[in-house]
């Protein structure tokens, strides 16, 4: 574990600059100020600063955290990358110091969240389904019909929208839709979640930079006991 009090002070002093770079890169996928993920990032910053100042890392304080582990991991990586960007010529020093702390923090987060994972299909089945979705070349999103938030995505979705796949989780799907195209999306989302007929249409998305992406879409309804999902496949035109 690195002992670097100067870097500990730097992380605290430059936290707003680091957060600004992260938000710029994530766009709509950036966490809200009141989100659980923002609290996790704050706790990691405190954990990292304390460990660097003392040269030893205590167990991270994660009590009361209720956040999606996959999304938090993606945001932690985004925060770390933003910190190395802000560090400029000292980026290698910052990256080398942060990597073992990220591993330690993520390990504790994984252990803490294990007991909270909801029951569902057998894990082997879930893994097989996830692996199949990940191999799909088109963008895939699973959107909760009630909240409008993304509950799953594949790597192609992240590549198309310009953000890490797991950073999309729990983000409002309409954040990646131009305002002029929202009515088209809502019309088809409402139709498929209220009925059973798949919907096919052409519309626009926008990536984190705000660039418009014309896509050909299909939406299918998938209902479980607890919620209804809109399964979206989108192919750039």
Steps between C-alpha positions, in 0.01 A plus 500: 500500500640840401580762765446832327352778717551755221285298261238454772474877538497544121204262457297701748605840365433408136183298556279751317732501197502119496121484526462758222714292262307184592162667444613639165604153383192318629241753386150372585654193668661714772350438846254750643606697806250312718571154356637212705789471253610855580523404867709195407739722303527736797581208729763371261664842486510509882626141513776571246609825663515338843696198373752717314543729799564217747663249268251229595142435401222434750183318400288737286185637663218359288217465752163614369607503133229390259647536153540285190840333532565488126419869451705601804801309366472679165472838675801427721705427189371820338594700811849347504551578132384858559749533786788390279389750235496786750843390627653570158871411497458324836230267366716188537563577867129548568399190305758280677382621841128465426493155339559290816252718689239443231555125523465507878190721494328297226571176687334638812209632295450160336501325838257751647256479209498119471235457765271756337477342158145407429408143422408408146598257230793268582833678465615271218187590304551872556861474388403315183238763414740786575773342287259465208390863529860619519574334166219685320649755261202736527436722799293324768326673790255362755289786634268487800153592372401681819812702577638536147846410633750268335537172690733323258707576191757333278848621395364613162270743681793649687704531181215667312418748778862571588505380860595181685215248483456466876493878545167494314328298772228682696521800263180635343485362147358830370826670600641360176211614282490845335206707624358508146482117495358439848138481384585228248678293763227543761230402251665167424614432857149556630351285226725202565475512880122529494455225240690203367575591139867580424563849363727588207587856406775743402607774740800689638728454799779726619835408656672661799640774276150588375554364149181371338495133398224380261400142590262224393333361811295210624341479846364187663308468825633270772296464818599340830311480828667813628524727194461548128803565281527649153777315315648734240724410205634792298715493185666817366375598155 
